Structure formats: structure tokens, C-alpha cells
Amino acid sequence: MNRAVTCKNIETRPLHAWTIPHN
């Protein structure tokens, strides 16, 4: 589920802030 959320966040928001902490 984390991957789906991060993918959507990246597409919707170019900010990698969500990907950094999640990763």
C-alpha cells in the first residue's frame, strides 16, 4: 500500500518529501 500511496503522491505532488520519509 505504501508504494501505491507514494506513486500517487509523486504524480499528484512533485514533492519528494513523501517518498523520502516513506522510503
Distance bins in CASP14 RR format, pairs under 12 A and 6 or more apart:
PFRMAT RR
TARGET T0000
AUTHOR 0000-0000-0000
RMODE 2
METHOD distances of the structure
MODEL  1
1 7 0 0 0 0 0 1 0 0 0 0 0
1 8 0 0 0 0 0 1 0 0 0 0 0
1 22 0 0 0 0 0 1 0 0 0 0 0
2 8 0 0 0 0 0 1 0 0 0 0 0
2 9 0 0 0 0 0 1 0 0 0 0 0
2 18 0 0 0 0 0 1 0 0 0 0 0
2 19 0 0 0 0 1 0 0 0 0 0 0
2 21 0 0 0 0 0 1 0 0 0 0 0
2 22 1 0 1 0 0 0 0 0 0 0 0
2 23 0 0 0 0 1 0 0 0 0 0 0
3 9 0 0 0 0 0 1 0 0 0 0 0
3 10 0 0 0 0 0 1 0 0 0 0 0
3 18 0 0 0 0 0 1 0 0 0 0 0
3 19 0 0 0 0 0 1 0 0 0 0 0
3 22 0 0 0 0 1 0 0 0 0 0 0
3 23 0 0 0 0 0 1 0 0 0 0 0
4 10 0 0 0 0 0 1 0 0 0 0 0
4 11 0 0 0 0 0 1 0 0 0 0 0
4 22 0 0 0 0 0 1 0 0 0 0 0
5 11 0 0 0 0 0 1 0 0 0 0 0
5 12 0 0 0 0 0 1 0 0 0 0 0
5 13 0 0 0 0 0 1 0 0 0 0 0
5 18 1 0 0 1 0 0 0 0 0 0 0
5 19 0 0 0 0 1 0 0 0 0 0 0
5 21 0 0 0 0 0 1 0 0 0 0 0
5 22 1 0 0 1 0 0 0 0 0 0 0
5 23 0 0 0 0 0 1 0 0 0 0 0
6 12 0 0 0 0 0 1 0 0 0 0 0
6 13 0 0 0 0 0 1 0 0 0 0 0
6 15 0 0 0 0 0 1 0 0 0 0 0
6 16 0 0 0 0 1 0 0 0 0 0 0
6 17 0 0 0 0 0 1 0 0 0 0 0
6 18 1 0 0 1 0 0 0 0 0 0 0
6 19 1 0 1 0 0 0 0 0 0 0 0
6 20 0 0 0 0 1 0 0 0 0 0 0
6 21 0 0 0 0 1 0 0 0 0 0 0
6 22 1 0 1 0 0 0 0 0 0 0 0
6 23 1 0 0 1 0 0 0 0 0 0 0
7 13 0 0 0 0 0 1 0 0 0 0 0
7 18 0 0 0 0 0 1 0 0 0 0 0
7 19 0 0 0 0 1 0 0 0 0 0 0
7 22 0 0 0 0 0 1 0 0 0 0 0
8 18 0 0 0 0 1 0 0 0 0 0 0
8 19 0 0 0 0 0 1 0 0 0 0 0
8 22 0 0 0 0 0 1 0 0 0 0 0
9 15 1 0 0 1 0 0 0 0 0 0 0
9 16 0 0 0 0 1 0 0 0 0 0 0
9 17 0 0 0 0 1 0 0 0 0 0 0
9 18 1 0 1 0 0 0 0 0 0 0 0
9 19 1 0 0 1 0 0 0 0 0 0 0
9 20 0 0 0 0 0 1 0 0 0 0 0
9 21 0 0 0 0 0 1 0 0 0 0 0
9 22 0 0 0 0 1 0 0 0 0 0 0
9 23 0 0 0 0 0 1 0 0 0 0 0
10 16 1 0 0 1 0 0 0 0 0 0 0
10 17 0 0 0 0 0 1 0 0 0 0 0
10 18 1 0 0 1 0 0 0 0 0 0 0
10 19 1 0 0 1 0 0 0 0 0 0 0
10 20 0 0 0 0 0 1 0 0 0 0 0
10 22 0 0 0 0 0 1 0 0 0 0 0
10 23 0 0 0 0 0 1 0 0 0 0 0
11 18 0 0 0 0 0 1 0 0 0 0 0
11 19 0 0 0 0 0 1 0 0 0 0 0
12 18 0 0 0 0 1 0 0 0 0 0 0
13 19 0 0 0 0 1 0 0 0 0 0 0
15 21 0 0 0 0 0 1 0 0 0 0 0
16 22 0 0 0 0 1 0 0 0 0 0 0
16 23 0 0 0 0 1 0 0 0 0 0 0
17 23 0 0 0 0 0 1 0 0 0 0 0
END
